[in-house]
């Protein structure tokens, strides 16, 4: 009967709102990530993977090879700058729990092995001290560069340049030679304390050459091939990929998830519109004789129309309350998947309620207009 109709209206509104709220939050989160300032320009950046073991190089020959690569890149007209890192963009960095002033800190920090030109190629400014060079390879004179987050966390209000830090237990202390601008190490992450170890000290054979270039990606790849051939024609790159392609792959899951949830929310709104219309139409048809009697007793058509709308809108309000509560609970469990977006966003909540409200009320009004009896007194004569 009528109570069942009202329950159906409430359930449909609740389900639509419960999906619309988390969908809106995830969409905003995806938009925030895609538009976030990574701390550098990701356009015109090519990443080249090379492992000098493919040529049988050990540390000494490997460092000499990288010097030839950097020298060749410096004179190539299409390459603006070049740098080295042992990790590709957005890959998990290493972690360490360093000791400062002989006291082991209570939190872990990230570390990355880099070579000369890495910071300048990414546009990561050296704020204090100096950059890393290939000459920083003496184990008895270990040096590191830290980022702003590291400096602010462990030397607040002081300059860390010249200070000592023990990166790994059982190894010699390293001297801080520079402080660099913060760099986001993950497309989803935030600025975290980082220690940058020179490639000469943290030697690894597999590295990534970062090339800031002019022109298209295809032109940059040809320029990179020329640079590598000049350094050693028998050591080709394992892979070349643009930074934007890497960023797209890193954020693909977030984009697909947000789009899928948005599609489900849109489908829920569409089903709510169809279902609400059907139920409101059926309820109006059930009251045709009642409407005829009311009109015969002198009721106004406008008043009866408003009554039909209000009767079918009441359950929608109940559905909004229930759907808002369920949507809020879903958002709480979705918190680990949200980046730079609170689990409760008033704008998203209001927009979702407005969308469900417009769809529900619009369906009720249309159903009342379409199924309102055109000749009610004929029903009484029948």
Steps between C-alpha positions, in 0.01 A plus 500: 500500500593858558746420778692267269517775238645741754760247610606447140538875449711533814725205409566630150594846625724350770688273258552780248638736765715228662675453163509866396689622810805268481503536121524876536782473754699258286454719194623803691793296631592392146473858377722618785768243418497568127521876553745489791827687491766227506770758563628481143383516138423150373475616137803461276660237721629165374602206721762256370578172681859372480684221682877522455531131594366429151845616388685337792580834667575514870506815711810675358415433138133569570570845643724577203217393267250728673743789471521440124120490480466831685772660286329384178160620622643842586592569136187353338281786372173325585595423861476783751627307802562145619508326838533153652297308758486134595119507506240577235233762570245410767661168587525420873811658647721332757449570868740543788487593868794738537683616812564868559746617761538138609126460565293276277186681385158353562380516140627363171594721208529430131827485313594507136829453317555780248770643280588848380230689313208314657370798699549760227341277234184465706508867594568417864694798635797468734401734782815472709845356438590327174392227261631145472785420257654179367807588705299432818610135508744486789379263770708680762333832413134407473262781407123525456240755397173529694171658403310780675266257678802319647667825604183635664431171680845442650670843500210743551612861473860396427710429194579130460793570267816369661308285750560126529240230451535123527282363221556130571617342827850354487614734222691829516312823559427727204530877482210704368626712208171645375128550548267461204143597430236241591406259225195277492627144472157358420209618291284435807748591768587813689835657575694267727849530657758380248875433495679503164815288484755559217519220247872471563430397860174311462616332179245308297544378144139553391413866474264734322610793289264798526512724191335842482453557129371727228266380228286189495549176690601320179768760431621469859526121467716540189718750683532259795605219266767728352627591848522136610670396176757772553567381857510129407346367178481149650286598798147586382214608722270239647197729477407859418175655618370852543435624851135573410449137396643387833270740685200373301580139591546595865160669518311261271346299785375815670349637180330170412368459854361852509341467156347163589352631823372810322335278238339292773377816672354629172335162442358510853357847434348381173346195666374719784337733247330214315399321819373815668298590193346152481407489866367857503298428184355183653415686822326774302299244304393338827355832620303587187161439662610683815603796283162497324317502834713787633432705188129425527506631857656826386875441533727703271698325230820677606458388858448138399804513272715633786364225725607232248850648481539538877374150578756347265780738605485420871662155467777661293598714800527186713712343229732801500564463872569128474707539182706780654582281800590198285702717262690649792588154629621395154717812486658416835604159371619664177737738684819308402412553133443875529791737434489857633122477544321475839262211559223757552479775240204732539501602134501139378233400753279794402545438127413132539188581702398761244547256211295228666240758604459644152471154346249376759281809519512544123384143449216545748384825337510350150308192617234721657469711185476203267264282706279768652143408393390724211125425540457409869116537500472236232649258752213570743235449232663173407 
